[in-house]
């Protein structure tokens, strides 16, 4: 069941997304950005028991995975969630799922004939 | 967990064939290769890295045609466990199909085939997991409460995607 080269590229991206989300602090940060819309680190940091520096570090990890982006706004940066990236990761799993359906269909024909 | 970004895929399929037949189609490298579309160098051995090359499947002409451009490309799986007529598991690099790319340092996913005898034949359950590379133990530690963590994330992402749509 070779999967296509294009799917391969998609997978590399999706793995980064899954890994970036596999941390409680980062999940909470994404959650807050989803709920509250774009915001600065100052606002984002309210209520987090860790330093702004630590939060920036987490944001950078997610930025590398393409999950969040920042844009300069006055003297601060405003962070937002990259919606397409989340959707891509989900679509990716759906694609693998569909490929398994197809592959198992072949196994079925093979053992039932 | 079936919505949004789950980190595993689970499939169930009823095969109208005896469990011993299904087991052979999985555990015998030659038989596996015929429906899957790969030719392995040797028999499956637990713990071993099994090398092979893509050879278009003989089971489906359309799929064989789609596989043709990849014919001859290396294909590898590492056998994780073999429990006769019960369980067959391997690790692989999903989507490792680019020529000239070394995937050995990249994370693998675990594919598990479980067989269960039922009245009409064999119920086969396939799971592929590890898409997030986070060991289950660590995740359990990170998310002690049921209502938090992944469940929360899934709900959030669902909501978020609904917004985006």
Interface residues (C-beta under 8 A of the other chain):
Chain A: X1 X2 X3 X4 X5 X7 X8 X10 X11 X12 X14 X15 X17 X18 X19 X21 X22 X23 X24 X27 X30 X31 X34 X35 X81 X83 X86 X87 X89 X90 X93 X96 X97 X100 X101 X102 X103 X104 X105 X106 X107 X108 X109 X110 X111 X112
Chain B: X4 X5 X6 X7 X9 X11 X13 X15 X16 X17 X21 X22 X25 X31 X34 X35 X36 X37 X54 X57 X59 X60 X63 X67 X70 X73 X75 X94 X95 X96 X97 X98 X106 X107 X124 X126 X128 X131 X132 X133 X134 X139 X142 X143 X149 X152 X153 X156 X157 X159 X160 X161 X163 X164
